[in-house]
Amino acid sequence: MGTSLCETIRIGRLIERHGERFLSRIYTPAEIIACRERTEYLQQFTMYWAIKDATVRAIGPYAGPGLSWREVLVQEDGNYRFEIVLRGELALVADRMKIGKIMVSAAHCRTMATANVIALHESLPAL
């Protein structure tokens, strides 16, 4: 299980300071488009950050150094239901750990975003 809480102002400052370089280092092109399509795009970027961070906290400690934030792909159905797709080293770690399903709960307000991620062993049924 991983949990994350992030301030919107922090992500806003990183975007302001580093622009596209920051965005392309953390988010995939599809995630950037999905966030920018929202009127509350800064809150959306912050929530995606929280989801990625919570996922890394749930699985990442078992990975080696050099983990990339882009190895966690956040997909959304438009109604704040999220699916996590793992790539690279993180996908290999999840496979070795026999993670069958990753459950995500995330929310944001004007100033904060939070996410909780539970990585279920493949032998456990998803809820």
HELIX and SHEET records of a PDB file:
HELIX    1   1 THR A    8  ILE A   26  1                                  19    
HELIX    2   2 PRO A   29  ARG A   36  1                                   8    
HELIX    3   3 TYR A   41  ILE A   59  1                                  19    
HELIX    4   4 GLY A   60  TYR A   62  5                                   3    
HELIX    5   5 TRP A   69  GLU A   71  5                                   3    
HELIX    6   6 GLY A   88  ARG A   96  1                                   9    
SHEET    1   A 3 GLY A   2  GLU A   7  0                                        
SHEET    2   A 3 MET A 112  HIS A 121 -1                                        
SHEET    3   A 3 ILE A  99  HIS A 108 -1                                        
SHEET    1   B 2 VAL A  72  GLU A  76  0                                        
SHEET    2   B 2 PHE A  82  LEU A  86 -1                                        
END                                                                             
